[in-house]
Amino acid sequence: MARLLRLSVGAAVVAMAGAQSIYQMAGLELKPEFRERASLGATAAVRGNASASDYYVFLQKFPLKGIVELFYHTEILVCPRSEFSPDDQGKLDGEIKGMTDFAEVDEAWWAAKTASCVELGYGGEDCSKECCGVGNQVMPLNKRQAVIMNADVSKKSLFIYGTGAFDGETAYHHTCDKKCWSNWAGTDYNVLKNNCNTFTSTVLFCVFGLSQKKPHLGISDTVTVSGKCPAGAFEVFV
């Protein structure tokens, strides 16, 4: 019995090490600057008088380096409407009005925009605390940045998904204060079943109430999420 127990424990350790080595070898772990994340501020609450269109919700997409473009990493950017000029707001609102699920934003346009946004992304990490695998940082819209090491940021593309009534820090808390589809610990990361794209689906659909369909991610995005975070969440209008 003791021998069987040792074998079982050994197999579990090897399996865990193997799973960790996969995301480590592929460069899918968080960058050092995103580890041991400190909250951007006190836990935010959804204000009762917030407009349903106070914040734009974007998805940024990157192919992985050194791999034929079959695998992709995505993240959420949440940007205050007030960070954009009236003309830019009109452009984004027009895209939202005319789109189905999402619309790609021209690179020539977003590359010139320095709007301050909250970046939310997920990667593998040797940690088991809830949301310790989630990177959360303020960045300008036009910055070519990702929370993981192996994203090819030179090939960033950007998509608008809609609007919401709360900021990126509040979205982080809605995703992380209680279980939201996953606990998003670093050790919860699974290359196919619980990856960065599962995370962005959760933020888009469960937190903001937007579409979780993605722009041509193929086998990188095979999970359909469900539910609302928090339970009985606010309505969000697109």
Backbone as CSV, one residue per row, in Angstrom:
resi,resn,N_x,N_y,N_z,CA_x,CA_y,CA_z,C_x,C_y,C_z
1,MET,0.831,-1.203,0.000,0.000,0.000,0.000,0.869,1.257,0.000
2,ALA,1.902,1.227,0.870,2.791,2.384,0.943,3.492,2.606,-0.390
3,ARG,3.891,1.486,-1.021,4.557,1.590,-2.322,3.622,2.183,-3.365
4,LEU,2.354,1.721,-3.354,1.375,2.250,-4.295,1.151,3.736,-4.058
5,LEU,1.100,4.132,-2.793,0.895,5.539,-2.465,2.058,6.376,-2.974
6,ARG,3.297,5.845,-2.764,4.469,6.584,-3.246,4.451,6.716,-4.759
7,LEU,4.045,5.629,-5.426,3.966,5.676,-6.887,2.930,6.675,-7.359
8,SER,1.770,6.712,-6.682,0.697,7.631,-7.064,1.135,9.073,-6.866
9,VAL,1.745,9.349,-5.712,2.220,10.705,-5.442,3.294,11.084,-6.445
10,GLY,4.199,10.126,-6.740,5.255,10.403,-7.709,4.706,10.714,-9.081
11,ALA,3.694,9.941,-9.497,3.077,10.188,-10.806,2.429,11.558,-10.854
12,ALA,1.770,11.947,-9.754,1.121,13.264,-9.708,2.148,14.381,-9.805
13,VAL,3.278,14.211,-9.097,4.336,15.225,-9.148,4.901,15.335,-10.551
14,VAL,5.160,14.176,-11.193,5.683,14.181,-12.564,4.699,14.843,-13.512
15,ALA,3.398,14.540,-13.358,2.379,15.142,-14.227,2.351,16.645,-14.059
16,MET,2.422,17.101,-12.787,2.401,18.544,-12.543,3.649,19.203,-13.124
17,ALA,4.795,18.561,-12.917,6.041,19.108,-13.456,5.981,19.169,-14.970
18,GLY,5.388,18.115,-15.582,5.257,18.103,-17.030,4.381,19.219,-17.525
19,ALA,3.235,19.429,-16.833,2.325,20.503,-17.238,3.004,21.854,-17.115
20,GLN,3.779,22.051,-16.003,4.466,23.318,-15.816,5.538,23.509,-16.885
21,SER,6.270,22.430,-17.198,7.352,22.562,-18.164,6.821,22.901,-19.543
22,ILE,5.618,22.448,-19.875,5.031,22.769,-21.174,4.854,24.267,-21.313
23,TYR,4.215,24.914,-20.311,4.003,26.352,-20.466,5.302,27.127,-20.286
24,GLN,6.233,26.589,-19.484,7.515,27.267,-19.324,8.342,27.188,-20.603
25,MET,8.409,25.999,-21.196,9.174,25.843,-22.431,8.570,26.651,-23.569
26,ALA,7.245,26.789,-23.548,6.571,27.543,-24.615,6.571,29.041,-24.348
27,GLY,7.096,29.473,-23.195,7.127,30.896,-22.878,5.772,31.451,-22.532
28,LEU,4.883,30.617,-21.975,3.516,31.048,-21.664,3.349,31.474,-20.219
29,GLU,4.452,31.514,-19.460,4.353,31.971,-18.078,4.383,33.501,-18.027
30,LEU,3.934,34.051,-16.889,3.918,35.499,-16.735,5.331,36.068,-16.760
31,LYS,5.472,37.262,-17.300,6.725,37.986,-17.205,6.985,38.350,-15.740
32,PRO,8.242,38.498,-15.346,8.556,38.814,-13.945,7.839,40.045,-13.416
33,GLU,7.685,41.070,-14.248,7.069,42.310,-13.763,5.585,42.159,-13.454
34,PHE,4.980,41.053,-13.907,3.565,40.829,-13.620,3.357,39.871,-12.443
35,ARG,4.442,39.290,-11.939,4.322,38.361,-10.827,4.136,39.120,-9.520
36,GLU,3.612,38.422,-8.520,3.364,39.033,-7.214,2.621,40.350,-7.394
37,ARG,1.580,40.276,-8.196,0.810,41.467,-8.546,0.217,42.162,-7.341
38,ALA,0.363,43.482,-7.314,-0.300,44.290,-6.300,-1.479,44.982,-6.960
39,SER,-2.590,45.062,-6.265,-3.777,45.688,-6.831,-3.482,47.140,-7.199
40,LEU,-4.131,47.606,-8.255,-3.938,48.988,-8.677,-4.555,49.974,-7.698
41,GLY,-5.410,49.482,-6.840,-6.042,50.355,-5.871,-7.010,49.560,-5.024
42,ALA,-7.791,50.254,-4.206,-8.759,49.574,-3.366,-9.815,48.909,-4.229
43,THR,-10.447,47.865,-3.679,-11.489,47.169,-4.423,-12.532,48.167,-4.881
44,ALA,-12.752,48.188,-6.179,-13.706,49.141,-6.748,-15.092,48.537,-6.795
45,ALA,-16.089,49.369,-6.790,-17.469,48.904,-6.889,-18.119,49.536,-8.106
46,VAL,-19.089,48.863,-8.671,-19.811,49.412,-9.813,-20.725,50.509,-9.311
47,ARG,-20.530,51.707,-9.801,-21.345,52.828,-9.348,-22.732,52.742,-9.948
48,GLY,-23.709,53.029,-9.126,-25.091,52.944,-9.587,-25.406,53.943,-10.682
49,ASN,-24.669,55.076,-10.705,-24.950,56.103,-11.704,-24.006,56.035,-12.894
50,ALA,-23.224,54.935,-13.000,-22.291,54.816,-14.125,-23.051,54.587,-15.420
51,SER,-22.540,55.208,-16.476,-23.129,54.982,-17.785,-22.679,53.636,-18.319
52,ALA,-23.572,52.974,-19.074,-23.241,51.662,-19.636,-22.191,51.755,-20.732
53,SER,-21.812,52.966,-21.124,-20.821,53.108,-22.194,-19.613,53.924,-21.746
54,ASP,-19.339,53.963,-20.440,-18.237,54.768,-19.916,-16.862,54.222,-20.288
55,TYR,-16.788,52.925,-20.608,-15.495,52.287,-20.885,-15.571,51.448,-22.162
56,TYR,-14.529,51.551,-22.974,-14.416,50.694,-24.153,-13.667,49.419,-23.778
57,VAL,-14.134,48.295,-24.334,-13.517,46.999,-24.055,-12.900,46.470,-25.356
58,PHE,-11.580,46.282,-25.320,-10.834,45.800,-26.479,-10.228,44.426,-26.182
59,LEU,-9.938,43.703,-27.256,-9.143,42.475,-27.187,-7.878,42.706,-27.997
60,GLN,-6.710,42.427,-27.398,-5.489,42.448,-28.197,-5.014,41.019,-28.420
61,LYS,-4.550,40.769,-29.630,-4.201,39.411,-30.080,-2.759,39.390,-30.568
62,PHE,-2.032,38.325,-30.187,-0.654,38.141,-30.619,-0.427,36.687,-31.037
63,PRO,0.287,36.436,-32.126,0.762,35.061,-32.371,1.911,34.777,-31.413
64,LEU,2.184,33.500,-31.157,3.325,33.138,-30.326,4.594,33.124,-31.168
65,LYS,5.705,33.498,-30.560,6.989,33.520,-31.258,7.467,32.108,-31.576
66,GLY,8.179,31.985,-32.683,8.873,30.760,-33.006,7.981,29.586,-33.340
67,ILE,6.696,29.843,-33.553,5.752,28.781,-33.873,4.964,29.210,-35.108
68,VAL,4.704,28.272,-35.997,3.829,28.574,-37.122,2.546,29.179,-36.560
69,GLU,1.997,30.178,-37.214,0.891,30.922,-36.619,-0.381,30.086,-36.518
70,LEU,-0.339,29.144,-35.589,-1.501,28.324,-35.243,-1.939,28.581,-33.816
71,PHE,-1.058,29.202,-33.020,-1.321,29.413,-31.603,-1.251,30.904,-31.287
72,TYR,-2.216,31.369,-30.503,-2.341,32.797,-30.249,-2.585,33.082,-28.771
73,HIS,-2.165,34.264,-28.377,-2.391,34.779,-27.024,-3.267,36.016,-27.126
74,THR,-4.276,36.123,-26.247,-5.125,37.311,-26.230,-5.208,37.897,-24.824
75,GLU,-5.503,39.185,-24.767,-5.674,39.908,-23.505,-6.794,40.928,-23.663
76,ILE,-7.295,41.395,-22.532,-8.329,42.435,-22.509,-7.708,43.777,-22.180
77,LEU,-8.148,44.820,-22.868,-7.822,46.196,-22.512,-9.123,46.934,-22.238
78,VAL,-9.203,47.585,-21.086,-10.392,48.367,-20.717,-9.960,49.829,-20.618
79,CYS,-10.555,50.684,-21.444,-10.099,52.067,-21.578,-11.252,53.039,-21.330
80,PRO,-11.070,54.039,-20.484,-12.136,55.028,-20.261,-12.473,55.784,-21.543
81,ARG,-13.747,56.004,-21.751,-14.193,56.801,-22.906,-13.532,58.174,-22.890
82,SER,-13.341,58.720,-21.698,-12.790,60.072,-21.556,-11.356,60.184,-22.058
83,GLU,-10.683,59.046,-22.281,-9.316,59.056,-22.789,-9.258,59.301,-24.301
84,PHE,-10.420,59.330,-24.944,-10.471,59.496,-26.395,-11.124,60.830,-26.761
85,SER,-10.691,61.397,-27.862,-11.285,62.642,-28.354,-12.709,62.373,-28.825
86,PRO,-13.535,63.408,-28.951,-14.892,63.207,-29.478,-14.902,62.511,-30.842
87,ASP,-13.952,62.869,-31.710,-13.887,62.216,-33.022,-13.560,60.733,-32.882
88,ASP,-12.626,60.409,-31.988,-12.249,59.013,-31.780,-13.395,58.221,-31.148
89,GLN,-14.117,58.857,-30.235,-15.293,58.206,-29.650,-16.324,57.909,-30.734
90,GLY,-16.514,58.863,-31.633,-17.464,58.662,-32.724,-17.062,57.510,-33.617
91,LYS,-15.770,57.389,-33.886,-15.282,56.277,-34.714,-15.552,54.941,-34.033
92,LEU,-15.198,54.834,-32.749,-15.391,53.580,-32.018,-16.869,53.242,-31.864
93,ASP,-17.676,54.247,-31.555,-19.119,54.009,-31.423,-19.715,53.535,-32.748
94,GLY,-19.223,54.086,-33.857,-19.703,53.651,-35.167,-19.320,52.211,-35.454
95,GLU,-18.097,51.830,-35.072,-17.657,50.436,-35.249,-18.557,49.499,-34.448
96,ILE,-18.837,49.875,-33.224,-19.667,49.032,-32.346,-21.074,48.896,-32.908
97,LYS,-21.628,49.991,-33.369,-22.993,49.977,-33.896,-23.119,49.074,-35.119
98,GLY,-22.090,49.045,-35.944,-22.189,48.301,-37.201,-21.625,46.889,-37.167
99,MET,-21.136,46.443,-36.009,-20.417,45.170,-35.988,-21.298,44.026,-35.480
100,THR,-20.825,42.812,-35.695,-21.384,41.613,-35.076,-20.269,40.967,-34.267
101,ASP,-20.455,40.863,-32.972,-19.491,40.272,-32.024,-18.287,41.168,-31.767
102,PHE,-17.540,41.544,-32.801,-16.358,42.388,-32.622,-15.990,42.989,-33.970
103,ALA,-15.086,43.955,-33.928,-14.594,44.561,-35.166,-13.110,44.852,-35.004
104,GLU,-12.323,44.577,-36.045,-10.902,44.888,-35.978,-10.696,46.390,-36.115
105,VAL,-9.767,46.907,-35.321,-9.428,48.330,-35.347,-8.175,48.497,-36.198
106,ASP,-8.200,49.461,-37.108,-7.057,49.691,-38.003,-5.790,49.977,-37.207
107,GLU,-4.711,49.310,-37.572,-3.444,49.521,-36.863,-2.962,50.964,-36.985
108,ALA,-3.143,51.549,-38.141,-2.705,52.933,-38.334,-3.397,53.874,-37.357
109,TRP,-4.633,53.509,-36.970,-5.380,54.336,-36.011,-4.907,54.086,-34.594
110,TRP,-4.917,52.806,-34.152,-4.602,52.560,-32.744,-3.140,52.813,-32.410
111,ALA,-2.250,52.694,-33.408,-0.825,52.899,-33.150,-0.509,54.340,-32.756
112,ALA,-1.452,55.241,-33.017,-1.243,56.651,-32.679,-1.984,57.062,-31.406
113,LYS,-2.641,56.113,-30.743,-3.485,56.434,-29.586,-2.786,56.051,-28.280
114,THR,-2.677,57.011,-27.392,-2.010,56.789,-26.108,-2.997,56.731,-24.945
115,ALA,-4.261,56.445,-25.237,-5.267,56.339,-24.180,-4.786,55.377,-23.092
116,SER,-4.978,55.745,-21.840,-4.560,54.920,-20.710,-5.597,53.830,-20.455
117,CYS,-5.155,52.572,-20.490,-6.062,51.428,-20.368,-5.546,50.460,-19.308
118,VAL,-6.433,49.633,-18.786,-6.024,48.553,-17.891,-5.914,47.271,-18.706
119,GLU,-4.761,46.635,-18.630,-4.478,45.382,-19.325,-4.759,44.214,-18.387
120,LEU,-5.503,43.217,-18.861,-5.791,42.007,-18.101,-5.431,40.800,-18.955
121,GLY,-4.517,39.967,-18.471,-4.100,38.785,-19.215,-3.738,37.661,-18.267
122,TYR,-3.668,36.454,-18.791,-3.439,35.256,-17.969,-2.324,34.407,-18.548
123,GLY,-1.505,33.850,-17.634,-0.433,32.960,-18.057,-0.150,31.920,-16.993
124,GLY,0.609,30.907,-17.343,0.992,29.874,-16.395,2.009,30.399,-15.401
125,GLU,1.991,29.856,-14.190,2.924,30.295,-13.153,2.932,29.251,-12.045
126,ASP,4.035,29.108,-11.372,4.153,28.134,-10.292,3.592,28.728,-9.002
127,CYS,2.276,28.952,-8.993,1.601,29.515,-7.816,0.164,28.994,-7.797
128,SER,-0.379,28.840,-6.612,-1.717,28.242,-6.486,-2.756,29.191,-5.902
129,LYS,-2.368,30.409,-5.573,-3.327,31.378,-5.045,-4.234,31.866,-6.165
130,GLU,-5.508,32.065,-5.854,-6.440,32.480,-6.902,-5.968,33.766,-7.575
131,CYS,-6.020,33.754,-8.886,-5.670,34.874,-9.758,-4.194,35.272,-9.706
132,CYS,-3.336,34.405,-9.155,-1.909,34.730,-9.173,-1.322,34.600,-10.577
133,GLY,-2.088,34.020,-11.503,-1.645,33.929,-12.887,-2.157,35.069,-13.760
134,VAL,-2.835,36.036,-13.143,-3.431,37.145,-13.897,-2.540,38.377,-13.802
135,GLY,-2.129,38.882,-14.952,-1.390,40.132,-15.017,-2.344,41.295,-15.143
136,ASN,-2.052,42.374,-14.451,-2.945,43.531,-14.390,-2.071,44.769,-14.320
137,GLN,-2.117,45.591,-15.364,-1.247,46.760,-15.414,-1.886,47.849,-16.260
138,VAL,-1.559,49.095,-15.942,-2.006,50.215,-16.770,-1.025,50.384,-17.924
139,MET,-1.536,50.530,-19.127,-0.691,50.711,-20.307,-1.397,51.569,-21.343
140,PRO,-0.657,52.274,-22.188,-1.292,53.010,-23.289,-1.816,52.053,-24.348
141,LEU,-2.876,52.435,-24.998,-3.508,51.574,-25.999,-2.521,51.135,-27.079
142,ASN,-1.620,52.007,-27.460,-0.738,51.700,-28.591,0.518,50.930,-28.199
143,LYS,0.702,50.615,-26.935,1.903,49.889,-26.526,1.824,48.432,-26.976
144,ARG,2.939,47.938,-27.470,3.005,46.535,-27.893,3.531,45.727,-26.708
145,GLN,2.608,45.327,-25.862,2.954,44.661,-24.610,2.021,43.494,-24.352
146,ALA,2.576,42.418,-23.766,1.777,41.270,-23.342,2.267,40.813,-21.978
147,VAL,1.412,40.117,-21.234,1.790,39.679,-19.884,2.669,38.437,-19.911
148,ILE,2.713,37.709,-21.037,3.544,36.504,-21.119,4.800,36.785,-21.944
149,MET,5.761,35.871,-21.841,7.068,36.093,-22.458,7.096,35.845,-23.958
150,ASN,6.285,34.915,-24.449,6.457,34.427,-25.820,5.490,35.025,-26.829
151,ALA,4.769,36.053,-26.456,3.880,36.701,-27.423,4.706,37.560,-28.372
152,ASP,4.416,37.470,-29.657,5.103,38.299,-30.648,4.397,39.654,-30.710
153,VAL,4.867,40.575,-29.871,4.164,41.859,-29.735,4.307,42.719,-30.981
154,SER,5.266,42.392,-31.850,5.402,43.154,-33.097,4.226,42.912,-34.029
155,LYS,3.476,41.826,-33.772,2.334,41.483,-34.618,1.006,41.677,-33.884
156,LYS,0.980,42.617,-32.964,-0.247,42.916,-32.239,-1.361,43.334,-33.185
157,SER,-2.560,42.805,-32.950,-3.766,43.296,-33.619,-4.793,43.612,-32.541
158,LEU,-5.705,44.511,-32.842,-6.627,45.028,-31.827,-8.066,44.964,-32.338
159,PHE,-8.987,44.590,-31.420,-10.394,44.425,-31.777,-11.265,45.089,-30.720
160,ILE,-12.289,45.795,-31.170,-13.250,46.400,-30.244,-14.408,45.433,-30.054
161,TYR,-14.840,45.261,-28.798,-15.923,44.325,-28.482,-17.178,45.016,-27.981
162,GLY,-17.043,46.235,-27.482,-18.214,46.931,-26.976,-17.838,47.863,-25.847
163,THR,-18.814,48.169,-25.000,-18.597,49.094,-23.888,-19.125,48.494,-22.593
164,GLY,-18.678,49.081,-21.494,-19.124,48.639,-20.178,-19.238,49.810,-19.225
165,ALA,-19.832,49.565,-18.074,-20.088,50.619,-17.100,-19.012,50.717,-16.027
166,PHE,-17.957,49.895,-16.106,-16.949,49.905,-15.046,-15.560,49.720,-15.639
167,ASP,-14.569,50.067,-14.837,-13.194,50.089,-15.319,-12.516,48.722,-15.224
168,GLY,-11.267,48.670,-15.669,-10.536,47.411,-15.703,-10.216,46.864,-14.332
169,GLU,-9.991,47.738,-13.351,-9.719,47.262,-11.996,-10.955,46.589,-11.401
170,THR,-12.127,47.163,-11.664,-13.370,46.528,-11.212,-13.572,45.192,-11.930
171,ALA,-13.263,45.157,-13.222,-13.368,43.901,-13.972,-12.448,42.848,-13.368
172,TYR,-11.244,43.265,-12.957,-10.321,42.332,-12.303,-10.969,41.747,-11.045
173,HIS,-11.550,42.577,-10.224,-12.153,42.093,-8.980,-13.367,41.206,-9.235
174,HIS,-14.164,41.535,-10.247,-15.299,40.673,-10.592,-14.811,39.293,-11.046
175,THR,-13.643,39.260,-11.676,-13.081,38.000,-12.153,-12.401,37.214,-11.030
176,CYS,-11.843,37.928,-10.065,-10.920,37.307,-9.113,-11.393,37.225,-7.663
177,ASP,-12.324,38.045,-7.240,-12.695,38.029,-5.824,-13.395,36.738,-5.425
178,LYS,-14.121,36.156,-6.369,-14.718,34.828,-6.185,-14.482,34.043,-7.471
179,LYS,-14.599,32.728,-7.383,-14.345,31.914,-8.569,-15.224,32.374,-9.721
180,CYS,-14.595,32.586,-10.860,-15.293,33.023,-12.071,-14.832,32.114,-13.205
181,TRP,-15.573,31.038,-13.417,-15.251,29.948,-14.344,-14.050,29.142,-13.856
182,SER,-12.955,29.818,-13.533,-11.756,29.189,-12.995,-11.278,30.052,-11.832
183,ASN,-10.328,29.536,-11.068,-9.693,30.359,-10.032,-8.541,31.181,-10.591
184,TRP,-8.099,30.863,-11.798,-7.046,31.585,-12.515,-5.732,31.626,-11.747
185,ALA,-5.487,30.593,-10.944,-4.153,30.421,-10.370,-3.184,30.039,-11.490
186,GLY,-1.900,30.275,-11.257,-0.928,29.904,-12.278,-0.933,28.419,-12.572
187,THR,-1.171,27.612,-11.533,-1.182,26.159,-11.708,-2.475,25.648,-12.329
188,ASP,-3.479,26.514,-12.481,-4.711,26.133,-13.179,-4.539,26.176,-14.693
189,TYR,-3.424,26.754,-15.136,-3.220,26.933,-16.574,-3.142,25.587,-17.296
190,ASN,-3.911,25.469,-18.370,-3.867,24.291,-19.226,-3.810,24.786,-20.666
191,VAL,-2.857,24.284,-21.419,-2.588,24.818,-22.759,-3.829,24.836,-23.641
192,LEU,-4.703,23.837,-23.511,-5.885,23.761,-24.367,-7.185,24.054,-23.638
193,LYS,-7.276,23.701,-22.351,-8.570,23.744,-21.659,-8.771,24.941,-20.726
194,ASN,-7.699,25.601,-20.327,-7.842,26.748,-19.413,-6.660,27.685,-19.631
195,ASN,-6.672,28.334,-20.779,-5.531,29.151,-21.170,-5.894,30.634,-21.201
196,CYS,-5.006,31.427,-21.780,-5.223,32.875,-21.846,-6.510,33.230,-22.569
197,ASN,-6.878,32.441,-23.566,-8.078,32.731,-24.349,-9.353,32.337,-23.612
198,THR,-9.263,31.317,-22.764,-10.381,31.004,-21.863,-10.595,32.163,-20.906
199,PHE,-9.492,32.740,-20.440,-9.568,33.893,-19.531,-10.236,35.086,-20.205
200,THR,-9.809,35.417,-21.428,-10.416,36.573,-22.087,-11.888,36.318,-22.414
201,SER,-12.248,35.069,-22.742,-13.667,34.744,-22.930,-14.449,35.020,-21.655
202,THR,-13.862,34.667,-20.511,-14.533,34.853,-19.227,-14.738,36.322,-18.923
203,VAL,-13.712,37.131,-19.144,-13.849,38.567,-18.882,-14.865,39.189,-19.835
204,LEU,-14.774,38.821,-21.101,-15.707,39.389,-22.076,-17.146,39.001,-21.784
205,PHE,-17.383,37.694,-21.618,-18.749,37.193,-21.527,-19.309,37.228,-20.102
206,CYS,-18.588,36.662,-19.160,-19.112,36.533,-17.796,-19.068,37.854,-17.030
207,VAL,-18.071,38.680,-17.297,-17.903,39.932,-16.554,-18.571,41.111,-17.259
208,PHE,-18.315,41.265,-18.567,-18.861,42.417,-19.286,-20.153,42.108,-20.042
209,GLY,-20.509,40.830,-20.205,-21.723,40.502,-20.936,-21.594,40.694,-22.432
210,LEU,-20.376,40.622,-22.957,-20.128,40.808,-24.382,-19.909,39.459,-25.065
211,SER,-19.712,39.469,-26.364,-19.479,38.239,-27.101,-18.147,37.622,-26.697
212,GLN,-18.084,36.276,-26.678,-16.812,35.597,-26.421,-16.208,35.016,-27.700
213,LYS,-16.823,35.290,-28.836,-16.250,34.827,-30.098,-14.945,35.567,-30.354
214,LYS,-14.006,34.871,-31.010,-12.663,35.427,-31.182,-12.269,35.466,-32.665
215,PRO,-11.287,36.306,-32.982,-10.832,36.459,-34.374,-9.839,35.382,-34.801
216,HIS,-10.350,34.282,-35.315,-9.533,33.254,-35.967,-8.401,32.733,-35.075
217,LEU,-8.772,32.212,-33.900,-7.766,31.649,-32.988,-7.604,30.143,-33.147
218,GLY,-8.522,29.492,-33.849,-8.401,28.062,-34.099,-8.319,27.244,-32.828
219,ILE,-7.341,26.318,-32.782,-7.243,25.405,-31.644,-6.751,26.091,-30.374
220,SER,-6.362,27.348,-30.469,-5.965,28.081,-29.270,-7.165,28.448,-28.406
221,ASP,-8.367,28.351,-28.970,-9.561,28.842,-28.277,-10.710,27.856,-28.502
222,THR,-10.776,26.807,-27.682,-11.749,25.732,-27.903,-12.809,25.642,-26.808
223,VAL,-12.717,26.495,-25.780,-13.622,26.397,-24.627,-14.670,27.497,-24.691
224,THR,-15.933,27.124,-24.492,-17.024,28.089,-24.384,-17.394,28.231,-22.916
225,VAL,-17.301,29.444,-22.384,-17.581,29.676,-20.964,-19.047,30.042,-20.770
226,SER,-19.484,30.026,-19.510,-20.868,30.379,-19.192,-20.914,30.995,-17.797
227,GLY,-22.047,31.632,-17.483,-22.232,32.217,-16.165,-22.017,33.715,-16.149
228,LYS,-22.240,34.314,-14.973,-22.022,35.744,-14.774,-21.154,35.944,-13.546
229,CYS,-20.317,36.950,-13.587,-19.430,37.253,-12.464,-19.503,38.748,-12.151
230,PRO,-19.948,39.107,-10.938,-20.470,38.208,-9.908,-21.848,37.667,-10.299
231,ALA,-22.304,36.667,-9.574,-23.611,36.065,-9.867,-24.683,37.141,-9.803
232,GLY,-25.609,37.101,-10.758,-26.668,38.102,-10.809,-26.143,39.475,-11.172
233,ALA,-25.095,39.480,-11.993,-24.408,40.723,-12.317,-25.299,41.702,-13.046
234,PHE,-24.861,42.931,-12.974,-25.415,44.092,-13.682,-25.685,43.780,-15.146
235,GLU,-26.549,44.525,-15.732,-26.735,44.452,-17.182,-25.718,45.355,-17.832
236,VAL,-25.196,44.927,-18.948,-24.288,45.749,-19.736,-24.859,45.884,-21.140
237,PHE,-24.943,47.083,-21.613,-25.493,47.325,-22.951,-24.364,47.599,-23.914
238,VAL,-24.454,47.034,-25.096,-23.427,47.256,-26.114,-23.904,48.348,-27.055
